[in-house]
Amino acid sequence: MTQVKTGDTVGIHYTGTLTDGSVFDSSEGRDPLSFEVGSGQIIPGLDKALPGMSIGDKKTVEVPAAEAYGPIQPGARQALPRAEFPADIPAEVGLQLQMQTPEGQVLPVTIVDVTDEEITLDANHPLAGKDLTFAIELVSIG
């Protein structure tokens, strides 16, 4: 039976949950996630769990934050004076926006705090600092 090795293109079905059991992502009802093992296309903790699996194998993988989206970076939070925030954008906690860096890169941010004076934006990945669990099933090796 063929087993996954680094460099193989694989397809997996997955359900990702947080430590409280809530689902943050799943391939249910969609095509399998397809990627090259070892290429850095997915988080390291999940990538390194695949070698040795065969089609039809299922496993649960615990991925610590350091091997997922990393720790929360305090420097990725920035408070802006409310007056500098565009009036046509609702200042609501949880709203996801896209900003542009001085170099022209698009940077996704989330509003994490709103006061009368400031709006705080966070550029950390929403799953940064979180330990993740993935239930995976290998469905193809190509």
Protein Blocks (a to p, Z undefined) as FASTA:
>chain_A
ZZddehiacddddddddfkopafbdfehiacddddehklpacfklmmmmgopaehiacdd
dddfklmnopadfklpccddfklpcfklccdehiacddddfkopacddddfbdcfkbccd
dfbdfkgoiacddddddfbdZZ
